[in-house]
């Protein structure tokens, strides 16, 4: 499933809840930092703290959604 699609995640969780008697695995395709130009698909940002200016830029960019999967 597309791990950036909130509605799709909820649908997948609904289907998983209906599965009784067997384990369920959900695999989501995601891109680290999706939606933030300077972080998208760059592993060095995983677990890295950002400064105030980077935070402000990221928050402004996230208002537009995730362009990584479009």
Jmol script that loads the backbone (N, CA, C; Angstrom):
load data "model"
ATOM      1  N   UNK A   1       0.826  -1.178   0.000  1.00  0.00           N
ATOM      2  CA  UNK A   1       0.000   0.000   0.000  1.00  0.00           C
ATOM      3  C   UNK A   1       0.871   1.242   0.000  1.00  0.00           C
ATOM      4  N   UNK A   2       0.288   2.349  -0.389  1.00  0.00           N
ATOM      5  CA  UNK A   2       0.978   3.641  -0.382  1.00  0.00           C
ATOM      6  C   UNK A   2       0.928   4.184   1.043  1.00  0.00           C
ATOM      7  N   UNK A   3       2.059   4.216   1.703  1.00  0.00           N
ATOM      8  CA  UNK A   3       2.129   4.671   3.086  1.00  0.00           C
ATOM      9  C   UNK A   3       1.959   6.167   3.259  1.00  0.00           C
ATOM     10  N   UNK A   4       1.775   6.899   2.167  1.00  0.00           N
ATOM     11  CA  UNK A   4       1.548   8.343   2.238  1.00  0.00           C
ATOM     12  C   UNK A   4       0.078   8.694   2.027  1.00  0.00           C
ATOM     13  N   UNK A   5      -0.749   7.696   1.777  1.00  0.00           N
ATOM     14  CA  UNK A   5      -2.177   7.889   1.507  1.00  0.00           C
ATOM     15  C   UNK A   5      -2.978   7.576   2.773  1.00  0.00           C
ATOM     16  N   UNK A   6      -3.345   8.605   3.522  1.00  0.00           N
ATOM     17  CA  UNK A   6      -4.034   8.412   4.805  1.00  0.00           C
ATOM     18  C   UNK A   6      -5.324   7.609   4.650  1.00  0.00           C
ATOM     19  N   UNK A   7      -6.114   7.908   3.644  1.00  0.00           N
ATOM     20  CA  UNK A   7      -7.369   7.172   3.436  1.00  0.00           C
ATOM     21  C   UNK A   7      -7.077   5.708   3.120  1.00  0.00           C
ATOM     22  N   UNK A   8      -6.053   5.456   2.329  1.00  0.00           N
ATOM     23  CA  UNK A   8      -5.669   4.096   1.991  1.00  0.00           C
ATOM     24  C   UNK A   8      -5.182   3.323   3.211  1.00  0.00           C
ATOM     25  N   UNK A   9      -4.464   3.986   4.090  1.00  0.00           N
ATOM     26  CA  UNK A   9      -4.005   3.355   5.333  1.00  0.00           C
ATOM     27  C   UNK A   9      -5.209   2.930   6.168  1.00  0.00           C
ATOM     28  N   UNK A  10      -6.189   3.813   6.295  1.00  0.00           N
ATOM     29  CA  UNK A  10      -7.381   3.489   7.095  1.00  0.00           C
ATOM     30  C   UNK A  10      -8.160   2.327   6.483  1.00  0.00           C
ATOM     31  N   UNK A  11      -8.285   2.297   5.134  1.00  0.00           N
ATOM     32  CA  UNK A  11      -8.969   1.175   4.480  1.00  0.00           C
ATOM     33  C   UNK A  11      -8.226  -0.135   4.731  1.00  0.00           C
ATOM     34  N   UNK A  12      -6.913  -0.089   4.639  1.00  0.00           N
ATOM     35  CA  UNK A  12      -6.107  -1.290   4.855  1.00  0.00           C
ATOM     36  C   UNK A  12      -6.246  -1.781   6.293  1.00  0.00           C
ATOM     37  N   UNK A  13      -6.260  -0.867   7.250  1.00  0.00           N
ATOM     38  CA  UNK A  13      -6.439  -1.259   8.652  1.00  0.00           C
ATOM     39  C   UNK A  13      -7.817  -1.876   8.877  1.00  0.00           C
ATOM     40  N   UNK A  14      -8.836  -1.343   8.209  1.00  0.00           N
ATOM     41  CA  UNK A  14     -10.181  -1.935   8.319  1.00  0.00           C
ATOM     42  C   UNK A  14     -10.183  -3.376   7.821  1.00  0.00           C
ATOM     43  N   UNK A  15      -9.544  -3.619   6.682  1.00  0.00           N
ATOM     44  CA  UNK A  15      -9.465  -4.972   6.129  1.00  0.00           C
ATOM     45  C   UNK A  15      -8.695  -5.880   7.086  1.00  0.00           C
ATOM     46  N   UNK A  16      -7.608  -5.389   7.647  1.00  0.00           N
ATOM     47  CA  UNK A  16      -6.804  -6.192   8.572  1.00  0.00           C
ATOM     48  C   UNK A  16      -7.608  -6.566   9.817  1.00  0.00           C
ATOM     49  N   UNK A  17      -8.430  -5.643  10.309  1.00  0.00           N
ATOM     50  CA  UNK A  17      -9.254  -5.926  11.495  1.00  0.00           C
ATOM     51  C   UNK A  17     -10.272  -7.030  11.233  1.00  0.00           C
ATOM     52  N   UNK A  18     -10.701  -7.164   9.995  1.00  0.00           N
ATOM     53  CA  UNK A  18     -11.685  -8.186   9.636  1.00  0.00           C
ATOM     54  C   UNK A  18     -11.072  -9.576   9.539  1.00  0.00           C
ATOM     55  N   UNK A  19      -9.769  -9.662   9.437  1.00  0.00           N
ATOM     56  CA  UNK A  19      -9.082 -10.953   9.335  1.00  0.00           C
ATOM     57  C   UNK A  19      -9.022 -11.587  10.724  1.00  0.00           C
ATOM     58  N   UNK A  20      -9.688 -12.701  10.865  1.00  0.00           N
ATOM     59  CA  UNK A  20      -9.740 -13.392  12.159  1.00  0.00           C
ATOM     60  C   UNK A  20      -9.026 -14.729  12.044  1.00  0.00           C
ATOM     61  N   UNK A  21      -8.256 -15.074  13.050  1.00  0.00           N
ATOM     62  CA  UNK A  21      -7.631 -16.387  13.114  1.00  0.00           C
ATOM     63  C   UNK A  21      -6.304 -16.528  12.397  1.00  0.00           C
ATOM     64  N   UNK A  22      -5.807 -15.452  11.812  1.00  0.00           N
ATOM     65  CA  UNK A  22      -4.521 -15.527  11.121  1.00  0.00           C
ATOM     66  C   UNK A  22      -3.779 -14.203  11.307  1.00  0.00           C
ATOM     67  N   UNK A  23      -2.461 -14.272  11.399  1.00  0.00           N
ATOM     68  CA  UNK A  23      -1.680 -13.028  11.508  1.00  0.00           C
ATOM     69  C   UNK A  23      -1.835 -12.182  10.242  1.00  0.00           C
ATOM     70  N   UNK A  24      -1.698 -10.897  10.389  1.00  0.00           N
ATOM     71  CA  UNK A  24      -1.806  -9.968   9.262  1.00  0.00           C
ATOM     72  C   UNK A  24      -0.538  -9.124   9.213  1.00  0.00           C
ATOM     73  N   UNK A  25      -0.022  -8.947   8.021  1.00  0.00           N
ATOM     74  CA  UNK A  25       1.138  -8.080   7.810  1.00  0.00           C
ATOM     75  C   UNK A  25       0.731  -6.993   6.829  1.00  0.00           C
ATOM     76  N   UNK A  26       1.067  -5.755   7.164  1.00  0.00           N
ATOM     77  CA  UNK A  26       0.816  -4.630   6.261  1.00  0.00           C
ATOM     78  C   UNK A  26       2.173  -4.057   5.869  1.00  0.00           C
ATOM     79  N   UNK A  27       2.411  -3.980   4.575  1.00  0.00           N
ATOM     80  CA  UNK A  27       3.653  -3.399   4.072  1.00  0.00           C
ATOM     81  C   UNK A  27       3.304  -2.101   3.364  1.00  0.00           C
ATOM     82  N   UNK A  28       3.881  -1.016   3.836  1.00  0.00           N
ATOM     83  CA  UNK A  28       3.599   0.303   3.267  1.00  0.00           C
ATOM     84  C   UNK A  28       4.834   0.821   2.534  1.00  0.00           C
ATOM     85  N   UNK A  29       4.645   1.255   1.303  1.00  0.00           N
ATOM     86  CA  UNK A  29       5.722   1.900   0.551  1.00  0.00           C
ATOM     87  C   UNK A  29       5.748   3.364   0.967  1.00  0.00           C
ATOM     88  N   UNK A  30       6.873   3.802   1.485  1.00  0.00           N
ATOM     89  CA  UNK A  30       7.009   5.185   1.922  1.00  0.00           C
ATOM     90  C   UNK A  30       8.346   5.757   1.450  1.00  0.00           C
ATOM     91  N   UNK A  31       8.443   7.049   1.494  1.00  0.00           N
ATOM     92  CA  UNK A  31       9.687   7.753   1.193  1.00  0.00           C
ATOM     93  C   UNK A  31       9.990   8.619   2.407  1.00  0.00           C
ATOM     94  N   UNK A  32      11.171   8.402   3.006  1.00  0.00           N
ATOM     95  CA  UNK A  32      11.576   9.207   4.162  1.00  0.00           C
ATOM     96  C   UNK A  32      11.535  10.687   3.797  1.00  0.00           C
ATOM     97  N   UNK A  33      10.945  11.489   4.643  1.00  0.00           N
ATOM     98  CA  UNK A  33      10.936  12.931   4.439  1.00  0.00           C
ATOM     99  C   UNK A  33      10.049  13.396   3.306  1.00  0.00           C
ATOM    100  N   UNK A  34       9.152  12.551   2.845  1.00  0.00           N
ATOM    101  CA  UNK A  34       8.291  12.906   1.723  1.00  0.00           C
ATOM    102  C   UNK A  34       7.532  14.197   2.018  1.00  0.00           C
ATOM    103  N   UNK A  35       7.569  15.112   1.091  1.00  0.00           N
ATOM    104  CA  UNK A  35       6.875  16.380   1.245  1.00  0.00           C
ATOM    105  C   UNK A  35       7.783  17.528   1.644  1.00  0.00           C
ATOM    106  N   UNK A  36       9.026  17.213   1.995  1.00  0.00           N
ATOM    107  CA  UNK A  36       9.988  18.253   2.380  1.00  0.00           C
ATOM    108  C   UNK A  36      11.168  18.163   1.412  1.00  0.00           C
ATOM    109  N   UNK A  37      11.340  19.190   0.592  1.00  0.00           N
ATOM    110  CA  UNK A  37      12.297  19.149  -0.520  1.00  0.00           C
ATOM    111  C   UNK A  37      13.712  18.757  -0.112  1.00  0.00           C
ATOM    112  N   UNK A  38      14.205  19.280   0.982  1.00  0.00           N
ATOM    113  CA  UNK A  38      15.590  19.016   1.348  1.00  0.00           C
ATOM    114  C   UNK A  38      15.767  17.716   2.152  1.00  0.00           C
ATOM    115  N   UNK A  39      14.662  17.049   2.493  1.00  0.00           N
ATOM    116  CA  UNK A  39      14.736  15.806   3.259  1.00  0.00           C
ATOM    117  C   UNK A  39      14.324  14.576   2.456  1.00  0.00           C
ATOM    118  N   UNK A  40      13.523  14.759   1.431  1.00  0.00           N
ATOM    119  CA  UNK A  40      12.908  13.639   0.711  1.00  0.00           C
ATOM    120  C   UNK A  40      13.936  12.646   0.195  1.00  0.00           C
ATOM    121  N   UNK A  41      13.747  11.392   0.625  1.00  0.00           N
ATOM    122  CA  UNK A  41      14.553  10.252   0.179  1.00  0.00           C
ATOM    123  C   UNK A  41      16.042  10.417   0.469  1.00  0.00           C
ATOM    124  N   UNK A  42      16.374  11.138   1.542  1.00  0.00           N
ATOM    125  CA  UNK A  42      17.777  11.333   1.936  1.00  0.00           C
ATOM    126  C   UNK A  42      17.979  10.735   3.310  1.00  0.00           C
ATOM    127  N   UNK A  43      18.683   9.599   3.363  1.00  0.00           N
ATOM    128  CA  UNK A  43      18.817   8.845   4.612  1.00  0.00           C
ATOM    129  C   UNK A  43      19.519   9.614   5.719  1.00  0.00           C
ATOM    130  N   UNK A  44      20.346  10.596   5.382  1.00  0.00           N
ATOM    131  CA  UNK A  44      21.066  11.334   6.429  1.00  0.00           C
ATOM    132  C   UNK A  44      20.138  12.139   7.346  1.00  0.00           C
ATOM    133  N   UNK A  45      18.891  12.351   6.921  1.00  0.00           N
ATOM    134  CA  UNK A  45      17.942  13.078   7.753  1.00  0.00           C
ATOM    135  C   UNK A  45      17.213  12.171   8.737  1.00  0.00           C
ATOM    136  N   UNK A  46      17.348  10.871   8.587  1.00  0.00           N
ATOM    137  CA  UNK A  46      16.667   9.937   9.489  1.00  0.00           C
ATOM    138  C   UNK A  46      17.252  10.079  10.898  1.00  0.00           C
ATOM    139  N   UNK A  47      16.444  10.550  11.832  1.00  0.00           N
ATOM    140  CA  UNK A  47      16.886  10.706  13.212  1.00  0.00           C
ATOM    141  C   UNK A  47      17.722  11.944  13.461  1.00  0.00           C
ATOM    142  N   UNK A  48      17.794  12.823  12.507  1.00  0.00           N
ATOM    143  CA  UNK A  48      18.615  14.038  12.610  1.00  0.00           C
ATOM    144  C   UNK A  48      17.735  15.214  13.032  1.00  0.00           C
ATOM    145  N   UNK A  49      18.169  15.956  14.025  1.00  0.00           N
ATOM    146  CA  UNK A  49      17.419  17.134  14.476  1.00  0.00           C
ATOM    147  C   UNK A  49      17.575  18.272  13.464  1.00  0.00           C
ATOM    148  N   UNK A  50      16.533  19.083  13.357  1.00  0.00           N
ATOM    149  CA  UNK A  50      16.585  20.219  12.442  1.00  0.00           C
ATOM    150  C   UNK A  50      16.573  21.524  13.228  1.00  0.00           C
ATOM    151  N   UNK A  51      17.114  22.568  12.612  1.00  0.00           N
ATOM    152  CA  UNK A  51      17.122  23.884  13.248  1.00  0.00           C
ATOM    153  C   UNK A  51      15.788  24.588  12.978  1.00  0.00           C
ATOM    154  N   UNK A  52      15.597  25.738  13.565  1.00  0.00           N
ATOM    155  CA  UNK A  52      14.349  26.494  13.449  1.00  0.00           C
ATOM    156  C   UNK A  52      14.033  26.853  11.992  1.00  0.00           C
ATOM    157  N   UNK A  53      15.036  27.280  11.244  1.00  0.00           N
ATOM    158  CA  UNK A  53      14.812  27.664   9.840  1.00  0.00           C
ATOM    159  C   UNK A  53      14.378  26.447   9.009  1.00  0.00           C
ATOM    160  N   UNK A  54      15.026  25.297   9.243  1.00  0.00           N
ATOM    161  CA  UNK A  54      14.648  24.077   8.525  1.00  0.00           C
ATOM    162  C   UNK A  54      13.243  23.636   8.917  1.00  0.00           C
ATOM    163  N   UNK A  55      12.928  23.760  10.199  1.00  0.00           N
ATOM    164  CA  UNK A  55      11.581  23.424  10.680  1.00  0.00           C
ATOM    165  C   UNK A  55      10.535  24.290   9.981  1.00  0.00           C
ATOM    166  N   UNK A  56      10.789  25.593   9.931  1.00  0.00           N
ATOM    167  CA  UNK A  56       9.837  26.516   9.292  1.00  0.00           C
ATOM    168  C   UNK A  56       9.643  26.177   7.813  1.00  0.00           C
ATOM    169  N   UNK A  57      10.738  25.861   7.121  1.00  0.00           N
ATOM    170  CA  UNK A  57      10.636  25.505   5.703  1.00  0.00           C
ATOM    171  C   UNK A  57       9.856  24.205   5.541  1.00  0.00           C
ATOM    172  N   UNK A  58      10.174  23.212   6.361  1.00  0.00           N
ATOM    173  CA  UNK A  58       9.491  21.917   6.272  1.00  0.00           C
ATOM    174  C   UNK A  58       7.998  22.077   6.518  1.00  0.00           C
ATOM    175  N   UNK A  59       7.616  22.823   7.529  1.00  0.00           N
ATOM    176  CA  UNK A  59       6.196  23.008   7.838  1.00  0.00           C
ATOM    177  C   UNK A  59       5.478  23.727   6.700  1.00  0.00           C
ATOM    178  N   UNK A  60       6.135  24.689   6.077  1.00  0.00           N
ATOM    179  CA  UNK A  60       5.529  25.400   4.947  1.00  0.00           C
ATOM    180  C   UNK A  60       5.326  24.443   3.768  1.00  0.00           C
ATOM    181  N   UNK A  61       6.319  23.601   3.506  1.00  0.00           N
ATOM    182  CA  UNK A  61       6.221  22.667   2.393  1.00  0.00           C
ATOM    183  C   UNK A  61       5.203  21.564   2.644  1.00  0.00           C
ATOM    184  N   UNK A  62       5.063  21.126   3.874  1.00  0.00           N
ATOM    185  CA  UNK A  62       4.116  20.048   4.168  1.00  0.00           C
ATOM    186  C   UNK A  62       2.672  20.472   3.959  1.00  0.00           C
ATOM    187  N   UNK A  63       2.401  21.746   3.952  1.00  0.00           N
ATOM    188  CA  UNK A  63       1.056  22.235   3.683  1.00  0.00           C
ATOM    189  C   UNK A  63       0.577  21.866   2.284  1.00  0.00           C
ATOM    190  N   UNK A  64       1.506  21.571   1.383  1.00  0.00           N
ATOM    191  CA  UNK A  64       1.162  21.249   0.007  1.00  0.00           C
ATOM    192  C   UNK A  64       1.003  19.758  -0.254  1.00  0.00           C
ATOM    193  N   UNK A  65       1.150  18.926   0.753  1.00  0.00           N
ATOM    194  CA  UNK A  65       1.037  17.481   0.569  1.00  0.00           C
ATOM    195  C   UNK A  65       2.353  16.876   0.119  1.00  0.00           C
ATOM    196  N   UNK A  66       2.321  15.608  -0.188  1.00  0.00           N
ATOM    197  CA  UNK A  66       3.527  14.865  -0.547  1.00  0.00           C
ATOM    198  C   UNK A  66       3.653  14.747  -2.060  1.00  0.00           C
ATOM    199  N   UNK A  67       4.621  15.418  -2.626  1.00  0.00           N
ATOM    200  CA  UNK A  67       4.826  15.363  -4.070  1.00  0.00           C
ATOM    201  C   UNK A  67       5.669  14.161  -4.491  1.00  0.00           C
ATOM    202  N   UNK A  68       6.239  13.443  -3.530  1.00  0.00           N
ATOM    203  CA  UNK A  68       7.133  12.320  -3.842  1.00  0.00           C
ATOM    204  C   UNK A  68       6.422  11.194  -4.569  1.00  0.00           C
ATOM    205  N   UNK A  69       5.149  11.012  -4.306  1.00  0.00           N
ATOM    206  CA  UNK A  69       4.434   9.878  -4.889  1.00  0.00           C
ATOM    207  C   UNK A  69       3.518  10.293  -6.036  1.00  0.00           C
ATOM    208  N   UNK A  70       3.581  11.527  -6.474  1.00  0.00           N
ATOM    209  CA  UNK A  70       2.715  12.015  -7.548  1.00  0.00           C
ATOM    210  C   UNK A  70       3.392  11.881  -8.881  1.00  0.00           C
TER     211      UNK A  70
END
end "model"
wireframe off; spacefill off
backbone 0.3
color backbone group
